[in-house]
Amino acid sequence: VAFAGVWVGVNVVGLGVAAATGNPWGPGLLRATVDPRWTSLPAPWLTTVLVQFVVVGLVEEFAFRGYFQTKTVALLGDDSRLRVALGVVTASLLFGVLHTPGAIVAGASLGEVLGAALLPTLTGVVFGTFYELTHNLYFVVLLHGLGNTWPLLVDWSTWSTPAVAAFFAGVTVVYVAATAAYRYRTLGTERTPLVDRREVGTAGGTE
């Protein structure tokens, strides 16, 4: 439900910005999310969405947020905000570094390699923070898949810089509002388990 709200909210923001700036919108723009490598497949749009949501988003979030971030916080000793922040940043830096091999193999300059690591690192901080606030890895997986595919009724990649800035400002509001609403509705319930990470670190397990 929370993810559905995010998807609707992001589309509403996109449609509003598109209408205000004179950019095109409509169902036909959903095709803009297709990975060029899969355009020859029978259902390229569906393939792109499934791979990004079910494979990429799921695997990366379980590895980096579900295991590495959780394990790092546990090894630091407690759930203080500083140690949680260190866990989020550490996992995010690793997430960014592991997105650089393609640029290195392609012979990119140092600046280009650092640039290839920057965006994944920043998004890792965002996803890691959302995970700490909700303790729901599946919610973060869905947000990751959404960010990789943008199945929207607009194509913001063709917009002017001010329009893109307005769009992402709105997207930020939607993400934060959905996360806060989810946390408010589930905090203290079985849907938001608050695990004692000291026990996790001792046992060598994960959340």
N, CA, C and O of each residue as an XYZ file, in Angstrom:
828
protein
N       0.830     -1.198      0.000
C       0.000      0.000      0.000
C       0.869      1.254      0.000
O       0.608      2.205     -0.736
N       1.911      1.239      0.842
C       2.797      2.403      0.906
C       3.469      2.643     -0.441
O       3.583      3.782     -0.894
N       3.917      1.549     -1.082
C       4.575      1.707     -2.379
C       3.596      2.209     -3.429
O       3.952      3.056     -4.249
N       2.363      1.699     -3.415
C       1.352      2.172     -4.365
C       1.136      3.667     -4.191
O       0.982      4.399     -5.168
N       1.124      4.115     -2.936
C       0.984      5.545     -2.679
C       2.145      6.338     -3.239
O       1.959      7.432     -3.771
N       3.360      5.780     -3.119
C       4.538      6.450     -3.673
C       4.429      6.549     -5.184
O       4.676      7.610     -5.758
N       4.060      5.446     -5.836
C       3.965      5.442     -7.300
C       2.929      6.457     -7.781
O       3.183      7.208     -8.722
N       1.780      6.477     -7.143
C       0.740      7.441     -7.515
C       1.227      8.859     -7.242
O       1.054      9.751     -8.072
N       1.833      9.064     -6.082
C       2.304     10.396     -5.730
C       3.355     10.922     -6.685
O       3.311     12.089     -7.077
N       4.310     10.066     -7.069
C       5.356     10.486     -8.000
C       4.758     10.818     -9.363
O       5.180     11.775    -10.011
N       3.780     10.033     -9.798
C       3.126     10.335    -11.071
C       2.355     11.646    -11.009
O       2.359     12.415    -11.970
N       1.697     11.904     -9.892
C       0.971     13.167     -9.735
C       1.944     14.340     -9.805
O       1.670     15.343    -10.464
N       3.080     14.211     -9.123
C       4.101     15.255     -9.178
C       4.587     15.445    -10.608
O       4.691     16.573    -11.089
N       4.886     14.334    -11.288
C       5.365     14.416    -12.665
C       4.365     15.063    -13.596
O       4.729     15.900    -14.422
N       3.104     14.678    -13.469
C       2.064     15.262    -14.318
C       1.903     16.747    -14.032
O       1.697     17.541    -14.950
N       1.997     17.123    -12.760
C       1.873     18.534    -12.410
C       2.991     19.368    -12.997
O       2.749     20.443    -13.546
N       4.228     18.871    -12.883
C       5.370     19.603    -13.436
C       5.297     19.637    -14.956
O       5.586     20.664    -15.571
N       4.909     18.511    -15.569
C       4.794     18.465    -17.033
C       3.763     19.468    -17.530
O       4.001     20.178    -18.507
N       2.621     19.526    -16.858
C       1.568     20.460    -17.266
C       2.015     21.909    -17.090
O       1.702     22.767    -17.915
N       2.747     22.175    -16.012
C       3.177     23.544    -15.732
C       4.282     24.013    -16.666
O       4.413     25.209    -16.923
N       5.082     23.074    -17.177
C       6.229     23.443    -18.014
C       6.017     23.141    -19.494
O       6.906     23.378    -20.312
N       4.840     22.619    -19.837
C       4.542     22.345    -21.238
C       5.214     21.110    -21.797
O       5.386     20.998    -23.011
N       5.598     20.182    -20.940
C       6.225     18.940    -21.405
C       5.169     17.873    -21.654
O       4.115     17.891    -21.018
N       5.435     16.937    -22.575
C       4.442     15.898    -22.895
C       4.262     14.911    -21.751
O       5.154     14.720    -20.925
N       3.096     14.294    -21.722
C       2.821     13.250    -20.742
C       1.776     12.310    -21.323
O       1.060     12.672    -22.257
N       1.687     11.117    -20.777
C       0.710     10.146    -21.247
C       1.222      8.727    -21.107
O       2.413      8.525    -20.871
N       0.349      7.734    -21.248
C       0.731      6.323    -21.096
C       1.842      5.890    -22.045
O       2.622      4.998    -21.713
N       1.923      6.505    -23.214
C       2.939      6.116    -24.182
C       4.357      6.323    -23.683
O       5.283      5.676    -24.172
N       4.545      7.223    -22.705
C       5.886      7.501    -22.194
C       6.396      6.416    -21.259
O       7.564      6.436    -20.871
N       5.543      5.475    -20.894
C       6.005      4.347    -20.085
C       7.102      3.568    -20.799
O       7.947      2.943    -20.158
N       7.087      3.608    -22.126
C       8.087      2.870    -22.899
C       9.490      3.428    -22.720
O      10.469      2.769    -23.072
N       9.600      4.643    -22.173
C      10.912      5.263    -21.999
C      11.766      4.519    -20.985
O      12.976      4.736    -20.913
N      11.143      3.640    -20.198
C      11.889      2.919    -19.166
C      12.569      1.658    -19.691
O      13.285      0.997    -18.939
N      12.367      1.308    -20.953
C      12.901      0.054    -21.491
C      14.418      0.123    -21.632
O      14.957      1.081    -22.185
N      15.098     -0.901    -21.125
C      16.543     -1.009    -21.287
C      16.834     -1.319    -22.756
O      16.267     -2.265    -23.303
N      17.715     -0.533    -23.414
C      18.021     -0.756    -24.837
C      18.484     -2.174    -25.146
O      18.302     -2.650    -26.267
N      19.075     -2.851    -24.178
C      19.571     -4.214    -24.413
C      18.442     -5.210    -24.616
O      18.661     -6.300    -25.145
N      17.220     -4.839    -24.194
C      16.120     -5.790    -24.221
C      14.999     -5.389    -25.175
O      13.896     -5.930    -25.097
N      15.270     -4.450    -26.067
C      14.220     -4.000    -26.983
C      13.801     -5.077    -27.977
O      12.704     -5.007    -28.531
N      14.658     -6.072    -28.212
C      14.320     -7.129    -29.170
C      13.480     -8.241    -28.548
O      13.009     -9.125    -29.265
N      13.285     -8.218    -27.252
C      12.502     -9.254    -26.582
C      11.012     -9.042    -26.811
O      10.593     -7.923    -27.105
N      10.200    -10.093    -26.682
C       8.751     -9.976    -26.927
C       8.061     -8.950    -26.030
O       7.138     -8.267    -26.474
N       8.493     -8.834    -24.784
C       7.878     -7.887    -23.850
C       8.984     -7.083    -23.164
O       9.240     -7.275    -21.976
N       9.642     -6.184    -23.905
C      10.807     -5.483    -23.355
C      10.496     -4.640    -22.127
O      11.294     -4.593    -21.191
N       9.335     -3.966    -22.120
C       9.000     -3.129    -20.963
C       8.803     -3.989    -19.720
O       9.326     -3.675    -18.651
N       8.047     -5.074    -19.865
C       7.799     -5.963    -18.736
C       9.098     -6.604    -18.255
O       9.316     -6.752    -17.053
N       9.959     -6.984    -19.201
C      11.246     -7.582    -18.838
C      12.094     -6.608    -18.037
O      12.683     -6.976    -17.021
N      12.154     -5.360    -18.499
C      12.926     -4.343    -17.791
C      12.426     -4.165    -16.365
O      13.213     -4.161    -15.418
N      11.115     -4.020    -16.219
C      10.532     -3.795    -14.894
C      10.777     -4.992    -13.977
O      11.161     -4.820    -12.820
N      10.557     -6.197    -14.488
C      10.742     -7.391    -13.662
C      12.197     -7.552    -13.223
O      12.468     -7.858    -12.062
N      13.128     -7.345    -14.148
C      14.545     -7.493    -13.804
C      14.953     -6.467    -12.751
O      15.638     -6.804    -11.785
N      14.535     -5.220    -12.934
C      14.948     -4.171    -12.005
C      14.298     -4.310    -10.634
O      14.930     -4.032     -9.615
N      13.041     -4.738    -10.602
C      12.358     -4.885     -9.321
C      12.714     -6.201     -8.637
O      13.087     -6.215     -7.464
N      12.598     -7.313     -9.377
C      12.698     -8.640     -8.772
C      14.146     -9.100     -8.617
O      14.467     -9.828     -7.678
N      15.021     -8.680     -9.530
C      16.405     -9.144     -9.482
C      17.322     -8.067     -8.895
O      17.883     -8.255     -7.815
N      17.475     -6.953     -9.592
C      18.435     -5.931     -9.170
C      18.066     -5.335     -7.814
O      18.865     -5.361     -6.878
N      16.852     -4.799     -7.716
C      16.442     -4.171     -6.463
C      16.459     -5.135     -5.299
O      16.951     -4.802     -4.220
N      15.925     -6.329     -5.506
C      15.834     -7.319     -4.434
C      17.215     -7.755     -3.958
O      17.496     -7.748     -2.760
N      18.072     -8.133     -4.897
C      19.403     -8.634     -4.538
C      20.243     -7.544     -3.875
O      20.862     -7.782     -2.838
N      20.265     -6.357     -4.464
C      21.107     -5.292     -3.920
C      20.640     -4.856     -2.539
O      21.467     -4.621     -1.659
N      19.333     -4.742     -2.331
C      18.850     -4.303     -1.021
C      19.046     -5.367      0.051
O      19.399     -5.042      1.185
N      18.825     -6.627     -0.289
C      19.065     -7.677      0.699
C      20.547     -7.736      1.059
O      20.896     -7.968      2.217
N      21.420     -7.525      0.073
C      22.856     -7.602      0.331
C      23.362     -6.399      1.119
O      24.050     -6.557      2.127
N      23.018     -5.193      0.657
C      23.619     -3.996      1.245
C      22.871     -3.460      2.455
O      23.502     -3.111      3.452
N      21.559     -3.385      2.399
C      20.808     -2.899      3.550
C      20.455     -4.041      4.504
O      20.651     -3.929      5.714
N      19.933     -5.141      3.953
C      19.496     -6.230      4.805
C      20.630     -6.919      5.538
O      20.477     -7.293      6.701
N      21.776     -7.096      4.872
C      22.892     -7.778      5.531
C      24.000     -6.815      5.959
O      24.263     -6.666      7.152
N      24.644     -6.167      5.002
C      25.867     -5.429      5.327
C      25.600     -4.268      6.279
O      26.334     -4.092      7.252
N      24.572     -3.480      6.019
C      24.266     -2.351      6.896
C      23.877     -2.835      8.292
O      24.357     -2.309      9.296
N      23.003     -3.841      8.346
C      22.567     -4.385      9.628
C      23.744     -4.969     10.402
O      23.869     -4.752     11.608
N      24.600     -5.706      9.711
C      25.763     -6.325     10.352
C      26.729     -5.269     10.862
O      27.279     -5.413     11.954
N      26.943     -4.207     10.089
C      27.863     -3.150     10.505
C      27.379     -2.475     11.776
O      28.161     -2.262     12.703
N      26.091     -2.133     11.828
C      25.534     -1.510     13.030
C      25.661     -2.452     14.221
O      25.993     -2.018     15.324
N      25.399     -3.737     14.006
C      25.504     -4.717     15.093
C      26.932     -4.804     15.622
O      27.142     -4.873     16.833
N      27.907     -4.800     14.725
C      29.302     -4.908     15.143
C      29.778     -3.657     15.877
O      30.699     -3.726     16.691
N      29.153     -2.514     15.591
C      29.524     -1.275     16.273
C      29.041     -1.253     17.720
O      29.528     -0.457     18.523
N      28.091     -2.115     18.056
C      27.775     -2.313     19.462
C      26.411     -1.931     19.957
O      25.921     -2.559     20.896
N      25.759     -0.931     19.380
C      24.421     -0.584     19.854
C      23.675      0.197     18.785
O      24.195      0.430     17.694
N      22.438      0.605     19.113
C      21.578      1.288     18.152
C      21.581      2.804     18.316
O      20.593      3.453     17.974
N      22.657      3.382     18.826
C      22.707      4.836     18.941
C      22.659      5.443     17.543
O      23.052      4.808     16.564
N      22.180      6.662     17.465
C      22.036      7.304     16.156
C      23.370      7.407     15.424
O      23.425      7.240     14.206
N      24.438      7.682     16.159
C      25.747      7.808     15.519
C      26.168      6.490     14.887
O      26.649      6.473     13.754
N      25.992      5.393     15.603
C      26.414      4.097     15.075
C      25.519      3.650     13.921
O      25.996      3.044     12.961
N      24.238      3.945     14.012
C      23.346      3.636     12.891
C      23.764      4.441     11.665
O      23.804      3.913     10.554
N      24.077      5.728     11.871
C      24.514      6.574     10.756
C      25.808      6.038     10.147
O      25.958      6.029      8.926
N      26.737      5.594     10.982
C      27.985      5.014     10.473
C      27.712      3.749      9.670
O      28.349      3.508      8.645
N      26.766      2.946     10.136
C      26.399      1.743      9.395
C      25.806      2.070      8.043
O      26.124      1.425      7.044
N      24.936      3.082      8.008
C      24.313      3.503      6.753
C      25.370      4.014      5.781
O      25.374      3.636      4.610
N      26.264      4.871      6.266
C      27.295      5.460      5.401
C      28.275      4.397      4.913
O      28.658      4.402      3.744
N      28.684      3.489      5.792
C      29.630      2.436      5.397
C      29.050      1.552      4.301
O      29.713      1.279      3.300
N      27.809      1.105      4.492
C      27.162      0.270      3.477
C      26.981      1.037      2.176
O      27.103      0.462      1.094
N      26.691      2.329      2.271
C      26.467      3.146      1.077
C      27.761      3.357      0.301
O      27.760      3.338     -0.930
N      28.864      3.559      1.016
C      30.157      3.706      0.339
C      30.529      2.435     -0.414
O      31.003      2.493     -1.549
N      30.312      1.286      0.223
C      30.585      0.024     -0.467
C      29.677     -0.130     -1.679
O      30.112     -0.589     -2.735
N      28.424      0.253     -1.523
C      27.458      0.201     -2.620
C      27.942      1.050     -3.792
O      27.847      0.636     -4.947
N      28.462      2.238     -3.490
C      28.969      3.114     -4.539
C      30.207      2.560     -5.212
O      30.320      2.594     -6.438
N      31.147      2.044     -4.411
C      32.394      1.494     -4.958
C      32.116      0.335     -5.905
O      32.763      0.214     -6.945
N      31.160     -0.515     -5.554
C      30.870     -1.684     -6.383
C      30.108     -1.329     -7.662
O      29.818     -2.207     -8.475
N      29.786     -0.048     -7.843
C      29.188      0.400     -9.105
C      30.233      0.998    -10.053
O      29.882      1.515    -11.114
N      31.516      0.928     -9.674
C      32.556      1.558    -10.495
C      33.305      0.639    -11.454
O      33.937      1.160    -12.374
N      33.286     -0.694    -11.312
C      34.096     -1.529    -12.210
C      33.841     -1.286    -13.690
O      34.777     -1.307    -14.489
N      32.589     -1.057    -14.065
C      32.284     -0.811    -15.473
C      33.018      0.400    -16.002
O      33.556      0.372    -17.109
N      33.044      1.484    -15.204
C      33.744      2.698    -15.616
C      35.248      2.464    -15.674
O      35.920      2.973    -16.571
N      35.778      1.702    -14.732
C      37.215      1.425    -14.716
C      37.622      0.606    -15.936
O      38.613      0.917    -16.596
N      36.856     -0.437    -16.233
C      37.148     -1.291    -17.389
C      37.069     -0.491    -18.685
O      37.820     -0.749    -19.626
N      36.158      0.480    -18.732
C      35.988      1.300    -19.935
C      37.083      2.348    -20.083
O      37.096      3.092    -21.063
N      38.007      2.417    -19.114
C      39.102      3.371    -19.199
C      38.729      4.777    -18.793
O      39.334      5.739    -19.267
N      37.745      4.916    -17.924
C      37.296      6.233    -17.485
C      38.370      6.917    -16.646
O      39.213      6.263    -16.033
N      38.320      8.242    -16.632
C      39.255      9.008    -15.810
C      38.874      8.865    -14.341
O      37.807      8.345    -14.014
N      39.755      9.330    -13.462
C      39.483      9.251    -12.029
C      38.207     10.008    -11.679
O      37.397      9.540    -10.879
N      38.037     11.177    -12.283
C      36.833     11.957    -12.023
C      35.576     11.228    -12.450
O      34.558     11.276    -11.760
N      35.647     10.553    -13.589
C      34.488      9.806    -14.080
C      34.191      8.596    -13.195
O      33.030      8.252    -12.972
N      35.237      7.960    -12.699
C      35.046      6.816    -11.800
C      34.396      7.278    -10.502
O      33.477      6.635     -9.994
N      34.880      8.396     -9.970
C      34.282      8.936     -8.750
C      32.834      9.340     -8.991
O      31.977      9.162     -8.125
N      32.570      9.887    -10.179
C      31.195     10.246    -10.519
C      30.293      9.033    -10.594
O      29.127      9.089    -10.203
N      30.846      7.919    -11.105
C      30.060      6.685    -11.194
C      29.715      6.144     -9.816
O      28.709      5.455     -9.646
N      30.556      6.461     -8.829
C      30.308      5.987     -7.464
C      29.413      6.930     -6.673
O      28.769      6.513     -5.711
N      29.369      8.200     -7.072
C      28.677      9.206     -6.260
C      27.179      8.972     -6.156
O      26.630      8.938     -5.054
N      26.508      8.808     -7.304
C      25.051      8.657     -7.267
C      24.623      7.405     -6.506
O      23.723      7.493     -5.671
N      25.237      6.229     -6.761
C      24.862      5.055     -5.963
C      25.116      5.245     -4.466
O      24.355      4.752     -3.634
N      26.192      5.963     -4.132
C      26.468      6.208     -2.714
C      25.370      7.050     -2.087
O      24.898      6.748     -0.991
N      24.963      8.105     -2.780
C      23.908      8.979     -2.259
C      22.573      8.250     -2.159
O      21.861      8.381     -1.163
N      22.237      7.481     -3.196
C      20.980      6.732     -3.131
C      21.056      5.659     -2.051
O      20.047      5.325     -1.428
N      22.255      5.117     -1.830
C      22.426      4.148     -0.754
C      22.133      4.764      0.606
O      21.523      4.126      1.464
N      22.568      6.001      0.800
C      22.268      6.705      2.055
C      20.761      6.885      2.215
O      20.216      6.697      3.303
N      20.093      7.251      1.118
C      18.640      7.440      1.168
C      17.937      6.129      1.501
O      17.114      6.077      2.415
N      18.262      5.071      0.759
C      17.606      3.780      0.997
C      17.952      3.231      2.383
O      17.103      2.644      3.054
N      19.200      3.424      2.806
C      19.597      2.959      4.129
C      18.841      3.676      5.233
O      18.462      3.068      6.234
N      18.622      4.971      5.047
C      17.853      5.743      6.029
C      16.406      5.283      6.066
O      15.830      5.117      7.141
N      15.814      5.076      4.889
C      14.433      4.592      4.841
C      14.316      3.223      5.517
O      13.330      2.945      6.199
N      15.323      2.374      5.323
C      15.287      1.055      5.950
C      15.342      1.171      7.470
O      14.615      0.475      8.179
N      16.205      2.051      7.964
C      16.301      2.224      9.413
C      15.013      2.795      9.998
O      14.661      2.489     11.138
N      14.317      3.612      9.238
C      13.078      4.218      9.729
C      11.898      3.258      9.676
O      10.996      3.344     10.510
N      11.889      2.352      8.714
C      10.733      1.463      8.539
C      10.998      0.024      8.960
O      10.060     -0.694      9.307
N      12.244     -0.407      8.939
C      12.611     -1.812      9.178
C      11.853     -2.746      8.234
O      11.571     -3.896      8.571
N      11.533     -2.234      7.056
C      10.830     -3.042      6.049
C      11.679     -3.063      4.791
O      11.673     -2.107      4.015
N      12.406     -4.149      4.589
C      13.312     -4.234      3.449
C      12.558     -4.285      2.129
O      13.051     -3.789      1.115
N      11.371     -4.878      2.129
C      10.611     -4.994      0.884
C      10.149     -3.627      0.384
O      10.096     -3.395     -0.824
N       9.818     -2.734      1.293
C       9.451     -1.369      0.917
C      10.623     -0.691      0.217
O      10.445     -0.019     -0.799
N      11.824     -0.871      0.768
C      13.016     -0.267      0.172
C      13.343     -0.915     -1.169
O      13.783     -0.235     -2.096
N      13.132     -2.225     -1.277
C      13.341     -2.923     -2.556
C      12.458     -2.314     -3.637
O      12.916     -2.073     -4.754
N      11.205     -2.067     -3.312
C      10.278     -1.496     -4.289
C      10.677     -0.072     -4.665
O      10.575      0.311     -5.830
N      11.130      0.713     -3.692
C      11.604      2.062     -4.007
C      12.834      2.003     -4.910
O      12.982      2.826     -5.814
N      13.708      1.042     -4.670
C      14.901      0.853     -5.504
C      14.496      0.524     -6.938
O      15.021      1.106     -7.888
N      13.562     -0.412     -7.089
C      13.093     -0.765     -8.425
C      12.446      0.404     -9.134
O      12.629      0.589    -10.337
N      11.683      1.199     -8.386
C      11.047      2.381     -8.971
C      12.099      3.360     -9.474
O      11.975      3.908    -10.569
N      13.137      3.576     -8.665
C      14.189      4.504     -9.064
C      15.011      4.020    -10.243
O      15.585      4.830    -10.972
N      15.077      2.707    -10.441
C      15.831      2.157    -11.576
C      15.040      2.172    -12.876
O      15.631      2.145    -13.955
N      13.724      2.213    -12.794
C      12.900      2.097    -14.004
C      12.056      3.328    -14.291
O      11.799      3.640    -15.453
N      11.621      4.036    -13.247
C      10.728      5.176    -13.398
C       9.565      4.865    -14.348
O       9.450      5.498    -15.397
N       8.695      3.897    -13.999
C       7.517      3.600    -14.839
C       6.455      4.679    -14.650
O       5.487      4.499    -13.911
N       6.659      5.797    -15.331
C       5.824      6.977    -15.123
C       5.133      7.401    -16.408
O       5.445      6.922    -17.498
N       4.188      8.310    -16.247
C       3.460      8.860    -17.389
C       4.170     10.079    -17.965
O       3.618     10.779    -18.814
N       5.386     10.333    -17.508
C       6.199     11.439    -18.016
C       7.617     10.923    -18.253
O       7.999      9.881    -17.720
N       8.383     11.641    -19.040
C       9.797     11.310    -19.245
C      10.616     12.517    -18.812
O      10.934     13.386    -19.624
N      10.955     12.567    -17.527
C      11.634     13.730    -16.971
C      13.049     13.902    -17.528
O      13.613     14.992    -17.431
N      13.635     12.845    -18.112
C      15.010     12.923    -18.604
C      15.162     13.901    -19.764
O      16.280     14.303    -20.087
N      14.064     14.288    -20.389
C      14.118     15.222    -21.518
C      13.792     16.656    -21.099
O      13.759     17.554    -21.940
N      13.555     16.872    -19.827
C      13.121     18.191    -19.358
C      14.305     19.127    -19.128
O      15.462     18.707    -19.108
N      13.980     20.405    -18.955
C      14.990     21.402    -18.614
C      15.442     21.187    -17.167
O      14.777     20.500    -16.392
N      16.572     21.781    -16.820
C      17.105     21.621    -15.464
C      16.140     22.107    -14.383
O      15.962     21.406    -13.387
N      15.501     23.289    -14.535
C      14.546     23.719    -13.503
C      13.371     22.756    -13.348
O      12.907     22.515    -12.233
N      12.889     22.205    -14.463
C      11.766     21.267    -14.394
C      12.177     19.985    -13.683
O      11.421     19.447    -12.875
N      13.382     19.495    -13.988
C      13.878     18.283    -13.323
C      14.051     18.537    -11.827
O      13.722     17.684    -11.003
N      14.572     19.719    -11.480
C      14.755     20.059    -10.067
C      13.416     20.097     -9.340
O      13.297     19.603     -8.218
N      12.408     20.686     -9.981
C      11.077     20.743     -9.370
C      10.495     19.344     -9.208
O       9.867     19.035     -8.195
N      10.711     18.504    -10.216
C      10.198     17.133    -10.154
C      10.809     16.374     -8.985
O      10.091     15.744     -8.208
N      12.132     16.430     -8.856
C      12.779     15.659     -7.799
C      12.542     16.251     -6.413
O      12.586     15.532     -5.415
N      12.293     17.545     -6.346
C      11.885     18.119     -5.061
C      10.548     17.525     -4.637
O      10.350     17.182     -3.471
N       9.630     17.407     -5.600
C       8.341     16.790     -5.311
C       8.468     15.320     -4.971
O       7.792     14.826     -4.068
N       9.341     14.609     -5.698
C       9.565     13.185     -5.427
C      10.102     12.993     -4.008
O       9.695     12.070     -3.303
N      11.010     13.865     -3.599
C      11.557     13.787     -2.243
C      10.461     13.917     -1.197
O      10.435     13.175     -0.215
N       9.555     14.866     -1.414
C       8.436     15.058     -0.485
C       7.575     13.800     -0.419
O       7.164     13.380      0.662
N       7.304     13.199     -1.577
C       6.480     11.983     -1.624
C       7.166     10.841     -0.876
O       6.528     10.152     -0.079
N       8.455     10.637     -1.125
C       9.199      9.557     -0.464
C       9.197      9.737      1.055
O       8.929      8.798      1.803
N       9.499     10.948      1.490
C       9.569     11.213      2.929
C       8.200     11.051      3.575
O       8.085     10.478      4.658
N       7.162     11.555      2.914
C       5.809     11.446      3.461
C       5.373      9.991      3.569
O       4.778      9.594      4.571
N       5.665      9.192      2.540
C       5.281      7.775      2.562
C       6.029      7.025      3.658
O       5.448      6.194      4.356
N       7.314      7.319      3.808
C       8.106      6.660      4.847
C       7.606      7.038      6.237
O       7.480      6.182      7.112
N       7.322      8.325      6.435
C       6.822      8.777      7.732
C       5.464      8.161      8.041
O       5.204      7.755      9.174
N       4.595      8.091      7.029
C       3.270      7.507      7.234
C       3.373      6.029      7.570
O       2.675      5.533      8.454
N       4.247      5.331      6.858
C       4.432      3.901      7.140
C       4.961      3.701      8.552
O       4.470      2.845      9.289
N       5.944      4.474      8.923
C       6.532      4.339     10.263
C       5.487      4.632     11.335
O       5.411      3.927     12.342
N       4.691      5.662     11.123
C       3.669      6.036     12.109
C       2.645      4.925     12.289
O       2.236      4.636     13.413
N       2.228      4.298     11.190
C       1.176      3.284     11.249
C       1.672      1.941     11.778
O       0.882      1.158     12.305
N       2.963      1.665     11.645
C       3.444      0.324     11.988
C       4.419      0.275     13.151
O       4.738     -0.814     13.629
N       4.903      1.412     13.622
C       5.875      1.414     14.704
C       5.297      0.724     15.937
O       4.202      1.054     16.393
N       6.046     -0.233     16.467
C       5.585     -0.950     17.643
C       4.707     -2.143     17.335
O       4.224     -2.807     18.252
N       4.491     -2.429     16.055
C       3.712     -3.597     15.664
C       4.653     -4.655     15.113
O       5.848     -4.410     14.952
N       4.109     -5.830     14.827
C       4.933     -6.909     14.281
C       5.431     -6.591     12.880
O       6.387     -7.204     12.407
N       4.782     -5.624     12.203
C       5.223     -5.281     10.852
C       6.487     -4.435     10.870
O       7.144     -4.285      9.840
N       6.834     -3.882     12.023
C       8.063     -3.111     12.134
C       8.879     -3.668     13.291
O       8.903     -3.074     14.369
N       9.553     -4.810     13.084
C      10.305     -5.435     14.173
C      11.504     -4.594     14.585
O      12.286     -4.158     13.740
N      11.644     -4.369     15.876
C      12.778     -3.624     16.393
C      13.762     -4.629     16.989
O      13.642     -5.001     18.157
N      14.724     -5.064     16.199
C      15.647     -6.122     16.592
C      16.766     -5.558     17.457
O      17.288     -4.477     17.183
N      17.135     -6.300     18.507
C      18.286     -5.936     19.323
C      19.543     -6.314     18.556
O      19.898     -7.491     18.489
N      20.225     -5.324     17.974
C      21.356     -5.617     17.098
C      22.552     -6.156     17.863
O      23.437     -6.771     17.269
N      22.593     -5.935     19.172
C      23.707     -6.508     19.929
C      23.618     -8.025     19.917
O      24.634     -8.717     19.851
N      22.389     -8.537     19.982
C      22.208     -9.980     19.886
C      22.516    -10.465     18.477
O      23.092    -11.537     18.289
N      22.123     -9.658     17.482
C      22.410    -10.015     16.089
C      23.905    -10.115     15.865
O      24.388    -11.063     15.245
N      24.646     -9.120     16.381
C      26.090     -9.121     16.188
C      26.761    -10.287     16.879
O      27.721    -10.854     16.359
N      26.253    -10.652     18.064
C      26.840    -11.769     18.796
C      26.582    -13.095     18.106
O      27.454    -13.961     18.034
N      25.341    -13.236     17.592
C      24.959    -14.498     16.964
C      25.481    -14.625     15.550
O      25.540    -15.722     14.995
N      25.867    -13.475     14.956
C      26.374    -13.507     13.589
C      25.276    -13.572     12.567
O      25.533    -13.921     11.414
N      24.026    -13.240     12.959
C      22.905    -13.293     12.022
C      22.542    -11.931     11.519
O      23.259    -10.956     11.743
N      21.404    -11.867     10.823
C      20.906    -10.609     10.293
C      19.471    -10.441     10.705
O      18.849    -11.357     11.244
N      18.929     -9.216     10.439
C      17.516     -8.987     10.694
C      16.685     -9.745      9.708
O      15.456     -9.681      9.758
